[in-house]
Amino acid sequence: MKIAIWGVFVFVALLWTGGAALLAQLVEWSAGGLTAGGATAIGSVVATAPPPAWLSSWIDATSWAAAQEAVGSALTSLSAVLPAISDAVAWLVPAVWVIWGLGLLALVALSLVATALLGRFGRGFGSGQQAA
């Protein structure tokens, strides 16, 4: 049973680490794209995009145009805060890894507690004894 506990720990730790690495890379990539003028380019693309075929029966053209205009202007207005985004990346990526470390520490603690509880209360498991 201890092997199962630590096997689950390794599996969850690998998923946790992969997710943190992916999030850190995504933060760096998105900030790099936004500081290179990606927000204004995305805003102009959104403003001219046609509605998807599956959505056209659910939403009318005026609502789609209003949603496009709102999203396009929001993305275009991001160009005013782009210098702050590059400053935020300087602390967002380390924050992702600090949160990863705290989560991994909690996962190790949980696995140690489960192993200790199994050692203390798990002696009757597998020995064929029935609780009275």
Secondary structure, DSSP 8 states (H G I E B T S, - for coil): -HHHHHHHHHHHHHHHHHHHHHHHHHHHHHHHHIIIIIHHHHHHHHHH----HHHHTTS-HHHHHHHHHHHHHHHHHGGGGHHHHHHHHHHHHHHHHHHHHHHHHHHHHHHHHHHHHHHHHGGGTTTT----
